[in-house]
């Protein structure tokens, strides 16, 4: 599992971000060696807890793009402290990951972002290449918030996914009329009932 696949763009990614005026986007913040490293290394467990929770579907819905930092502030200033851990993350999980990062620090994972433009250059021979192995796009509720909806739909429409999985609850975030939604749900129920009947008769 990973973030959705994105084709190689026309220019180096960091240049495109700066041209778009996104000078406080977190990729840009990571470029100064030692800055984000020191922020994250101060308390690896808190870094993991706050980051994993904030960018998960369990965090409260917000129109704020937390990947764009406030000028002069760090990445963790844009994250949330959970009142309690979500069910998919335990204290023992955090303890294990934090103990590993206390030994290695965050320098290596951050170096990936420091090589984003270099990767763009190295991947030139594969520009426009398609993914041939099976791939799914699993959409969460944040994909359909007003802040992310246009980008998510563009990725779905322009991707080469074998299937797109969308939860029924995610439809709450789409501007769909009640009549269209009810029609869709009726069709889904009818298909399910038909499949159950066919299985019983078979």
C-alpha positions as CSV (number, residue, x, y, z in Angstrom):
1,X,0.0,0.0,0.0
2,X,1.2,3.5,-0.8
3,X,0.0,6.9,-1.8
4,X,-1.6,7.0,-5.3
5,X,0.8,6.6,-8.2
6,X,1.6,9.8,-10.0
7,X,3.1,10.1,-13.4
8,X,6.4,11.9,-13.8
9,X,5.6,15.6,-14.3
10,X,7.0,18.0,-16.9
11,X,9.5,19.7,-14.4
12,X,11.3,18.8,-11.2
13,X,8.7,18.6,-8.4
14,X,10.4,21.1,-6.1
15,X,10.6,23.6,-8.9
16,X,6.9,23.2,-9.6
17,X,6.0,23.7,-6.0
18,X,8.0,26.9,-5.8
19,X,6.5,28.2,-9.1
20,X,3.0,27.5,-7.6
21,X,4.0,29.7,-4.6
22,X,3.9,26.7,-2.2
23,X,7.1,27.7,-0.5
24,X,6.0,26.3,2.9
25,X,4.9,22.9,1.6
26,X,6.4,20.2,3.8
27,X,8.6,18.9,0.9
28,X,10.3,22.3,0.8
29,X,10.6,22.4,4.6
30,X,12.5,19.1,4.5
31,X,15.2,20.5,2.2
32,X,17.2,22.3,4.9
33,X,19.4,19.5,6.3
34,X,19.2,19.3,10.0
35,X,16.0,21.4,10.5
36,X,13.2,18.8,10.2
37,X,15.6,16.2,11.5
38,X,16.1,18.0,14.8
39,X,12.4,18.7,15.2
40,X,11.4,15.1,14.7
41,X,14.4,13.6,16.6
42,X,13.5,15.5,19.8
43,X,10.7,13.1,20.5
44,X,10.3,10.3,18.0
45,X,7.3,8.8,19.7
46,X,5.4,12.1,19.6
47,X,6.4,12.7,16.0
48,X,5.0,9.3,15.0
49,X,1.9,9.6,17.1
50,X,0.9,13.1,15.9
51,X,1.8,12.5,12.3
52,X,0.2,9.1,11.9
53,X,-3.0,10.4,13.6
54,X,-3.2,13.7,11.8
55,X,-3.0,12.3,8.3
56,X,-5.3,9.4,9.0
57,X,-9.1,9.1,8.5
58,X,-9.6,9.1,12.2
59,X,-8.6,12.8,12.7
60,X,-11.4,15.4,12.8
61,X,-12.3,16.6,9.3
62,X,-10.7,19.9,8.4
63,X,-10.5,22.1,5.4
64,X,-7.0,23.1,6.4
65,X,-4.2,21.5,4.3
66,X,-1.8,20.5,7.0
67,X,0.9,19.7,4.5
68,X,1.3,23.5,4.0
69,X,3.1,24.9,7.0
70,X,2.7,28.3,8.6
71,X,5.8,30.5,7.9
72,X,8.4,30.1,10.5
73,X,6.8,27.1,12.1
74,X,7.7,23.4,12.1
75,X,5.9,20.4,10.6
76,X,4.6,19.2,14.0
77,X,3.0,22.6,14.7
78,X,0.5,21.6,12.0
79,X,-0.4,18.2,13.6
80,X,-2.9,17.1,16.1
81,X,-2.4,15.3,19.4
82,X,-5.0,12.5,19.7
83,X,-7.1,12.2,22.8
84,X,-6.7,8.5,22.4
85,X,-5.0,6.2,19.9
86,X,-7.1,4.9,17.0
87,X,-7.7,1.2,17.0
88,X,-5.1,0.5,14.3
89,X,-2.3,2.0,16.3
90,X,-1.1,0.7,19.7
91,X,1.3,2.0,22.3
92,X,3.5,-1.0,21.7
93,X,3.6,-0.2,18.0
94,X,4.7,3.4,18.8
95,X,7.2,2.2,21.3
96,X,8.8,-0.2,18.8
97,X,9.0,2.4,16.0
98,X,10.2,5.1,18.3
99,X,13.0,2.9,19.7
100,X,14.2,2.2,16.2
101,X,14.2,5.8,15.2
102,X,16.0,6.8,18.4
103,X,18.9,4.8,17.0
104,X,18.8,5.9,13.4
105,X,17.1,9.3,13.6
106,X,14.9,10.7,10.9
107,X,17.7,11.7,8.5
108,X,17.4,8.7,6.2
109,X,13.6,9.0,5.6
110,X,13.9,12.7,5.1
111,X,16.7,12.2,2.6
112,X,14.1,10.7,0.3
113,X,12.5,14.1,0.0
114,X,15.9,15.8,-0.5
115,X,16.4,13.6,-3.6
116,X,12.9,14.1,-5.1
117,X,14.3,16.3,-7.9
118,X,17.2,13.8,-8.5
119,X,14.8,11.0,-8.7
120,X,12.8,13.0,-11.3
121,X,16.0,13.2,-13.4
122,X,16.9,9.5,-13.0
123,X,13.4,8.4,-14.0
124,X,13.4,10.2,-17.3
125,X,13.7,7.0,-19.3
126,X,10.4,5.8,-17.8
127,X,8.3,9.0,-18.4
128,X,4.8,8.0,-19.3
129,X,5.2,4.4,-18.3
130,X,2.1,2.6,-17.2
131,X,1.6,0.3,-14.2
132,X,0.9,-3.2,-15.4
133,X,0.5,-5.0,-12.1
134,X,-3.0,-4.9,-10.5
135,X,-3.6,-1.7,-8.6
136,X,-6.5,-0.5,-6.5
137,X,-7.4,3.0,-5.4
138,X,-9.0,2.9,-2.0
139,X,-10.6,6.3,-1.3
140,X,-11.2,7.5,2.2
141,X,-13.5,10.3,3.4
142,X,-10.7,12.9,3.2
143,X,-10.4,12.3,-0.5
144,X,-13.9,13.7,-1.0
145,X,-13.6,16.8,1.3
146,X,-14.1,20.0,-0.6
147,X,-10.3,20.7,-0.3
148,X,-9.2,17.4,-1.8
149,X,-12.1,16.3,-4.0
150,X,-11.0,17.8,-7.3
151,X,-7.5,16.3,-7.0
152,X,-8.8,12.9,-5.9
153,X,-11.2,12.7,-8.9
154,X,-8.4,13.8,-11.3
155,X,-6.2,11.0,-9.9
156,X,-9.0,8.4,-10.3
157,X,-9.9,9.6,-13.8
158,X,-6.3,9.8,-15.0
159,X,-5.1,6.6,-13.2
160,X,-4.7,3.1,-14.6
161,X,-6.4,1.4,-11.6
162,X,-8.1,-1.9,-12.0
163,X,-10.7,-0.9,-9.4
164,X,-11.7,2.1,-7.2
165,X,-13.0,1.3,-3.8
166,X,-15.2,4.0,-2.2
167,X,-17.1,3.6,1.1
168,X,-20.8,4.5,1.2
169,X,-20.1,7.0,3.9
170,X,-17.7,8.8,1.5
171,X,-20.7,9.7,-0.6
172,X,-21.8,12.1,2.1
173,X,-18.9,14.4,1.0
174,X,-20.0,14.5,-2.6
175,X,-22.6,17.0,-3.8
176,X,-25.0,14.3,-5.0
177,X,-28.8,14.9,-5.0
178,X,-30.9,12.7,-2.7
179,X,-32.7,11.2,-5.7
180,X,-29.5,10.1,-7.4
181,X,-28.1,8.7,-4.2
182,X,-31.2,6.7,-3.5
183,X,-31.3,5.4,-7.0
184,X,-27.7,4.3,-6.7
185,X,-28.3,2.6,-3.3
186,X,-31.4,0.8,-4.7
187,X,-29.4,-0.5,-7.5
188,X,-26.7,-1.7,-5.2
189,X,-29.2,-3.5,-2.9
190,X,-30.9,-5.1,-5.9
191,X,-27.6,-6.4,-7.2
192,X,-26.8,-7.8,-3.8
193,X,-30.2,-9.5,-3.4
194,X,-29.9,-11.0,-6.9
195,X,-26.4,-12.4,-6.0
196,X,-27.6,-13.9,-2.8
197,X,-30.6,-15.5,-4.5
198,X,-28.4,-16.9,-7.2
199,X,-26.0,-18.3,-4.6
200,X,-28.9,-20.0,-2.8
201,X,-30.4,-21.5,-6.0
202,X,-27.0,-22.6,-7.2
